[in-house]
Amino acid sequence: MQVCRCAVFKTVFETNVFGVVNATIPAMPHIKKSHGSIVLVSSLAGIRGLPGLSAYCSSKMSLRAIAESIRIEEAKSKIHVGLIFVGITEIEHEKKTIAADGSLVVIKDRSNFKVQTTNSVAKAILKNIRKRKFRTTLTGIGKLNAIMQPILPGLVEKILIRSIDKIKKRS
């Protein structure tokens, strides 16, 4: 198992966490004034830590804590706070990500996975805003994980441990 370097965590958090915070905080007075929405886009990897994705998973889990906190802090201001857990989404060709060793690598072909279109994700975000829902989890496996993780975390962990080799082959 590769251990993520601290610099990788810092880079991932700069984008996935501080990018959100740096956009949300300055917009807050305008959102309050209009009783608007703040919708944070997380990942199914933000529900449960996954093998080989510790920096990414922990950054996406942080978004949940941010959304939950803002929702309570701003309850009286009548703003809507939403949190979307998105699954594997189609990407542009040759998109790169940060590997555990800090290098940039092209994201592998995702045709082995059921991939969500960017259009379907956008529609889910709009629906979340229209209905002013707090949590929206996309995909069947995502919904199952969101239900099972809090109830039977040990079982989910055993399933993931048994699936590590399959996950590595597919990704």
N, C-alpha and C positions, 0 to 999 in steps of 0.2 A: 504494500500500500504506500502510495506517495503522500508525503506530508506537505501540505501547502506552506509556502514561505510566507512570512509576515507581510512582505511587500505585496504579495498577491492579494491577501485579505484587504490591505489598505486600498489598493487600486479598485477592487470590486466594490468595497464599501463607499469609496469616493463617488462612484457612478450610481450604484443602486440605492444607497441610503442618502448620502449627502446631496446628490443630485435632486432627489425628491424634496428633502428638507429645504434646500436653497431655493427651490421654486415655490414651495408651499408657504413658507413663513412670510415673504414679502407680499404674497397675494391674499393673505388672510383678511386684512381690513376690507378689501373689495368683495371677497366672498361673503363675509359677515353682512356687509351692507346690502348685498343683493339676495341674501339667504340662498346662496348658490351651493355648489357641490365641490367636494374634494374627493377624488377617486384615485386610490393608489393601486397600481397594477403590480401584483406579486406573481408568484409562480406556484404550481403544485409542489415544487421543491421547498416552498415556504411553509408547508404543512408538516413535513417530516424530513429530517436530514437524510440525504441519499449518499451512497458510496461514491467517493471521488469528486464530490461537489460541495465540500465543507464551506468554502468561502461564499459560493453562490447561495447555498441554502441558508446560511446564517444571515446573509444580507437580506434575503427575501423574507425570512422570519422577522427581521427587524421592522419591516414595513407593517406587519400585523400589529406590533406593539405601538408603533407611531399612530396608526389609524385608530386603534382602541383608545389610546390616550387622548388624541384630539377629539374624538367623539364624546368622551366624558367631559373634557375641559370646555368644550364649546356647546354642550347640550342646550344651554339656555339661549344661545345665539341663533338657533333654528337653521344652522347650516347642515347640509347632508354630508356625511362622511361615508364613503364606500370603499370596499376592499375586494379586488377581483383576483382570484387564484386561477391563472391561465396555464394550460398545458402546453405541449410542444406546438409551436406555431411556425407556419411557413416563414422562411427567411430568404433574403436576397442571396443570390449566387456569390460564393466566395466570402461570406461574412466570417469575421474572425472573432475568436474569444481568447481569454487568457487561460493557459494551461496551468496546472498545479506548480510547475517549475518557473512560472512567470513569463514564458514565451508566448508569442501570439501564434495561434493555430487556426486554420480554416475549420469551421464547423463541418463535421462529417455529414454526408448525405442522410437525410431523415426519411427516406422513402420506406424504410422498414417499420416506421411508426405511423400511427394514425395522427395526422397533422391537422391542426386547426388553421383555417384561412385567416388572414388579417381582417378580412371583412366580417367574418363570424365573431371574432373577438371584439371588434369595434361595435357591432350590434349588441353584444352582451354588455358592454360598458354603457352604451346609451340606455339600454333597458334598466340597468342598475340605477342610473341617474333618474330616469323617468319614475321608477317605482320607489326611489329613495331607500333602497335596500342597503343594509350594512355589508353583508357578505354575499358574494356570488362565487361559486366554484364551478368551473367549466370541466367538461368531460365526465363520462361515467366513472372512470377509474379515479378521477379526482374527487368526485362526490363520495365514492366508497371510502377512499382514504381519509377524507375529512370527517366521516362518521366513525370509522374504525380506530383511527389514531388516538382520540381521547378515551375511548372505551376499552380497547384492547391493544395498548401500545406494545406489549410483549409479543403478541401474535404478529403484528405488523413488522416488528423487528426481525422475527424469525423468518418471515416470508422474504424480506429483503436480503437477509444473510444467505438464504438458499438460492436467491436469484442473482447474486453478484456476478457469477460467470456469464449468465445470459445477458445481463445488463452490459457487461464489458464487450461481449461479442457484437451486440446490436449498436452500441454507440461508438 
